[in-house]
Amino acid sequence: MNARTRIFRGVLTLALVITLLFLLIPIAALLLQVPVRELPALLRETAVTSALLVSLKTSLIANILFLAIGTPAAYLMALGRFRGRPLLLTLIELPLVLPPAVAGIALLTAFGAFGLLGSTLAEFGVVLPFTQAAVVIAVTFVAAPFYLRAAIAGFSALDRNQLDAARDLGASEAVVFRRIALPLAADALRAGWAMAFARGIGEFGATLLFAGSVASLTETLPLAVYAQLDV
């Protein structure tokens, strides 16, 4: 190994160390502030358990929604060839770049009492803002694009010859999707789901603006933490 190679590898190593320190020091500082001995008692407090239950319940429903609907949608987006596809791909990822507060305002504008769809829904007795359904919608809105992005990439990477071979052997499109495409793209789907779940369980801004922070109803764990810090 010559001197230039050693220097270059040293630079790479230094960059990796700086990156890890930058990312891990704030997390370590946060963990060090947690009174470990008091943690069991804290987890038994009513405010904590109710917020945890709300987070788990709403995240579970949101995950079911974007897995059940997003998976076939991603399959079509990945393998379909139709006009406007690049625009649709951009629109799907748009929530990723929206600030959380803006996402909450967008949801209010769409589903609020005077929003685009809010008045129509109200005529049928459906009021979404500041309900637990609003938490589910907020979590789905901010988390689903993470899953869709990974799912589209996973389905796009499939060997189309395998899918065509199954069709030639008489398999229907539904069978090709269920028995071939899903298993082959499983790793990408799991990775996307993990990212979406983590994003959803930590959602704060959109939930606060669209669902509020009502104890045992819409107060999720991040909102409960913020409330404690705000005391």
Secondary structure, 3 states (H helix, E strand, C coil): CCHHHHHHHHHHHHHHHHHHHHHHHHHHHHHHCCCHHHHHHHHCCHHHHHHHHHHHHHHHHHHHHHHHHHHHHHHHHHHCCCCCHHHHHHHHHHHHHCCHHHHHHHHHHHHCCCCCCHHHHHHCCCCCCCCHHHHHHHHHHHHHHHHHHHHHHHHHCCCHHHHHHHHHCCCCHHHHHHHHHHHHCHHHHHHHHHHHHHHHHCCCHHHHHHHCCCCCCCCCHHHHHHHHHHC
